[in-house]
Amino acid sequence: MHTLQTLQVFQAMGRSPNARLEHSAELGEGMSAAMWSNHHDTRDYEAPTHHTLSCYISGGTGTFRRETPGARGAPGKLCVLPAGHQSAWIINGEIRLAHVYVSQEQFALSCITLLDRDPRELQLREITFQDDEQQTRRFHQLIGMNWDEPGERLLTSSLASALLDHAVLTQVGLRDGLQLKGGLAAYQRRQLVDYIEHQLAEPLSIGQLAAQCALSPYHFARMFRESFGVPPHQYLLARRLARARDLLRHSALALGDVALACGFASASHFANRFKQSLGSTPGEYRAAFR
């Protein structure tokens, strides 16, 4: 799991003598958030390994990209900086901006669950100074949360997930000239997704999943990772936790029953995995959303 200090855009901002980190938080599930202020600066980003969603909260009218000086920022403007992109920025005057950082693994999971596509086929489009009232409103809600308070940090995590989902649904395109090699066929991927969703309450092994594709466990694990962007155990855990979050928010099931319904061996195992992923216990999560 990435930490904030390993994220290149976060590091680049932190190295500036003029930029000030107002607040930051690791939100779990491959996402983090930061609130920055900056003035009279230049910043370059060189092929980060993560995606960055950005919103100008105030100022920014003197901010532009070096290669397109005619386009200027403004409060409410949104930017999308995909993994692997390169950009150079000039900041004249004052600016406050919010960042949400997303791991490539979390982006891949969203492509699978929301679009039913092989993540290798897709790329997050680079966008500068976009208008999107819904996304801007989410950013303002996000920075209004107290990220140090466990319950509000969970609500912040939910908002960050909504920001990512919206970006995946509206700002993702096909990679140009792509010729995929290896990985699972599209029908195998869809078959696996459906099988896993219907078997989340059951113990599932790599051998069982591999049998769905008539492959050896070794070759299946390698091809699964190529097609899903994550190894099988990580995908399975992500889907179990997603089911658990839904049950915690929308059902009255006891925590032990939620654990069993999502394929965890015990309530304690469920609680440990849940806290590792989201930084809170299942009980705290339920309380935050009620």
C-alpha positions in Angstrom: 0.0 0.0 0.0 1.3 3.4 -0.9 1.9 6.0 1.8 1.7 9.7 1.2 5.5 10.2 1.4 6.0 7.8 -1.5 3.6 9.7 -3.9 5.5 11.7 -6.4 3.0 14.6 -6.8 2.8 14.9 -3.0 6.7 14.8 -2.8 7.0 17.5 -5.5 4.7 19.8 -3.7 6.5 19.1 -0.4 9.8 20.1 -1.9 8.6 23.6 -2.8 9.7 26.3 -0.4 6.5 28.2 -1.2 3.9 25.4 -0.9 2.4 24.7 2.5 0.7 21.4 3.4 -2.4 22.4 5.3 -3.7 18.9 6.0 -3.4 15.3 4.7 -4.8 11.9 5.3 -4.4 8.3 4.1 -8.0 7.2 3.4 -7.4 3.5 2.8 -8.1 1.4 -0.3 -5.2 3.0 -2.2 -6.4 6.6 -1.8 -5.1 9.6 0.1 -6.0 13.3 0.3 -4.1 16.5 0.8 -4.9 20.2 1.1 -2.2 22.6 -0.2 -1.7 26.4 -0.4 1.0 27.8 -2.7 2.1 31.1 -4.2 4.6 32.3 -6.8 6.0 28.9 -7.7 6.9 26.5 -10.4 6.1 22.8 -10.2 7.1 19.9 -12.5 5.6 16.4 -12.4 7.5 13.6 -14.1 5.6 10.4 -14.7 4.2 9.7 -11.3 3.1 6.1 -10.6 -0.3 7.2 -9.2 -3.2 9.3 -10.4 -4.1 12.7 -9.0 -7.5 14.3 -9.0 -7.2 18.1 -8.2 -9.6 20.9 -7.5 -8.8 24.6 -7.1 -10.5 25.8 -3.9 -9.5 29.5 -4.1 -7.2 31.6 -6.2 -5.4 30.0 -9.1 -6.3 32.7 -11.7 -2.6 33.2 -12.3 -1.8 29.4 -12.6 -1.2 27.9 -16.0 0.7 25.1 -17.7 4.0 26.2 -19.3 3.0 24.7 -22.7 -0.4 26.4 -22.7 -0.1 29.8 -21.1 -3.4 31.0 -22.4 -5.5 28.7 -20.3 -5.7 29.8 -16.6 -7.1 28.3 -13.5 -9.9 29.6 -11.3 -11.8 28.5 -8.1 -13.7 25.3 -8.8 -11.5 24.2 -11.8 -10.6 20.6 -11.9 -7.5 18.8 -13.1 -6.8 15.1 -13.7 -3.1 14.1 -13.7 -2.9 10.4 -14.7 -0.1 8.1 -13.8 2.8 8.5 -16.2 1.9 12.0 -17.3 4.4 14.9 -17.5 3.5 18.5 -16.8 5.1 21.8 -15.8 3.1 24.5 -13.9 3.6 28.2 -13.3 1.8 29.6 -10.2 1.5 33.4 -10.1 -0.3 34.8 -7.1 -2.1 32.7 -4.4 -3.8 29.3 -4.7 -5.4 26.7 -2.5 -6.1 23.3 -3.9 -7.2 19.9 -2.8 -5.6 16.7 -4.1 -6.9 13.1 -4.1 -4.2 10.5 -4.9 -5.3 7.2 -6.3 -3.1 4.1 -6.7 -3.1 2.3 -10.1 -4.4 -0.8 -8.3 -7.5 1.0 -7.1 -8.0 2.5 -10.6 -7.8 -1.0 -12.1 -10.4 -2.3 -9.6 -12.7 0.5 -10.5 -12.3 -0.3 -14.2 -13.3 -3.9 -13.6 -16.2 -3.2 -11.3 -17.7 -0.2 -13.0 -16.9 -0.7 -16.7 -16.3 -4.5 -17.0 -13.2 -3.8 -19.0 -9.6 -5.0 -18.8 -7.7 -2.1 -17.1 -4.9 -2.5 -19.6 -7.3 -1.3 -22.3 -8.1 2.0 -20.5 -6.4 5.2 -19.5 -7.5 8.1 -17.4 -7.5 11.1 -19.7 -5.3 14.1 -18.7 -7.6 17.1 -18.1 -6.7 20.7 -17.2 -9.1 23.3 -15.8 -12.3 21.3 -16.3 -15.7 22.5 -15.1 -17.8 19.8 -13.4 -20.1 21.1 -10.7 -20.8 17.7 -9.2 -17.1 16.9 -8.8 -16.3 20.4 -7.4 -19.1 20.0 -4.9 -17.7 16.7 -3.8 -14.3 18.2 -3.3 -15.7 21.0 -1.1 -17.6 18.4 1.0 -14.3 16.5 1.3 -12.3 19.4 2.6 -15.0 20.3 5.0 -14.5 17.0 6.8 -12.3 16.6 9.9 -9.8 14.1 8.6 -8.4 13.5 12.1 -11.7 12.3 13.4 -12.2 8.6 12.6 -15.9 8.8 11.7 -15.4 11.8 9.4 -12.3 10.3 7.8 -14.6 7.4 6.8 -17.0 9.8 5.2 -14.0 11.5 3.5 -13.0 8.1 2.1 -16.5 7.6 0.7 -16.3 11.0 -1.0 -12.9 10.1 -2.5 -14.4 6.9 -3.8 -17.2 8.8 -5.4 -14.7 11.2 -7.0 -12.8 8.2 -8.5 -16.0 6.5 -9.7 -17.1 9.6 -11.5 -13.7 10.0 -13.1 -13.7 6.4 -14.3 -17.2 6.7 -15.7 -16.6 10.0 -17.5 -12.9 10.5 -18.0 -11.6 7.2 -19.1 -10.8 6.3 -22.7 -9.2 3.5 -24.7 -5.5 3.4 -25.1 -4.4 4.2 -28.7 -2.8 1.4 -30.8 -3.0 -1.1 -28.0 -2.3 -4.8 -28.7 -2.9 -6.9 -25.6 -0.8 -9.9 -25.1 -1.4 -12.5 -22.4 -4.1 -12.3 -19.8 -7.5 -13.8 -19.7 -10.1 -13.6 -22.5 -12.9 -11.2 -22.0 -15.4 -14.0 -21.5 -13.2 -15.6 -18.9 -12.9 -12.3 -17.0 -16.7 -11.8 -17.0 -17.2 -15.4 -15.9 -14.8 -15.0 -13.0 -16.3 -11.7 -11.9 -19.8 -13.3 -11.9 -18.5 -16.4 -10.1 -16.7 -14.5 -7.4 -19.7 -12.2 -6.7 -22.0 -15.2 -6.2 -19.4 -17.0 -4.0 -18.2 -14.3 -1.7 -19.7 -16.0 1.4 -17.7 -19.2 0.6 -14.0 -20.0 1.1 -12.4 -19.6 -2.4 -9.0 -20.9 -3.4 -6.8 -20.1 -6.3 -7.4 -23.7 -7.5 -11.1 -23.2 -7.6 -10.8 -19.9 -9.5 -8.3 -21.4 -11.9 -10.7 -24.3 -12.6 -13.2 -21.8 -13.9 -10.8 -21.0 -16.7 -9.3 -24.5 -17.1 -5.9 -23.3 -16.2 -3.2 -24.4 -13.7 -3.1 -22.2 -10.5 0.3 -20.8 -11.5 -0.7 -19.7 -15.0 -4.1 -18.5 -13.8 -2.5 -16.3 -11.1 -0.2 -14.7 -13.6 -2.9 -14.1 -16.3 -5.4 -12.9 -13.7 -3.0 -10.2 -12.5 -2.4 -9.1 -16.1 -6.1 -8.8 -16.8 -7.3 -7.4 -13.4 -4.3 -5.2 -12.5 -4.1 -7.0 -9.1 -3.5 -10.5 -7.9 -6.5 -12.8 -7.3 -6.3 -12.6 -3.5 -6.3 -8.8 -3.5 -9.3 -8.7 -5.9 -11.2 -11.2 -3.8 -10.5 -9.3 -0.6 -11.5 -6.0 -2.2 -14.9 -7.5 -3.3 -15.5 -9.0 0.1 -14.8 -5.7 1.8 -17.0 -3.9 -0.7 -19.9 -6.3 0.1 -19.2 -5.8 3.8 -19.4 -2.0 3.5 -22.7 -2.3 1.7 -24.1 -4.6 4.4 -22.8 -2.4 7.2 -24.5 0.7 5.7 -27.7 -0.8 4.5 -28.6 -3.8 6.7 -29.1 -4.5 10.4 -27.1 -7.7 10.4 -24.9 -8.3 13.4 -21.1 -7.9 12.7 -20.5 -11.6 13.0 -23.2 -12.3 10.4 -21.7 -9.7 8.1 -18.3 -11.4 8.5 -19.8 -14.8 7.5 -21.8 -13.3 4.6 -18.6 -11.9 3.1 -16.5 -15.0 3.5 -14.4 -14.2 6.5 -13.6 -17.0 8.8 -14.4 -15.1 12.0 -15.6 -11.7 13.2 -12.0 -11.0 14.5 -10.5 -11.8 11.1 -13.0 -9.6 9.4 -12.4 -6.7 11.9 -8.6 -7.0 11.4 -8.9 -7.0 7.6 -11.4 -4.2 7.6 -9.2 -2.0 9.8 -6.1 -2.7 7.7 -8.0 -1.5 4.6 -10.0 1.5 6.0 -8.3 2.4 9.2 -11.4 1.7 11.3 -13.4 -1.2 12.7 -16.6 -2.4 11.1 -18.5 -1.0 14.1 -17.0 2.4 13.7 -17.8 2.3 10.0 -21.4 1.5 10.6 -21.7 4.3 13.3 -20.1 6.9 10.9 -22.8 6.3 8.2 -25.7 6.3 10.7 
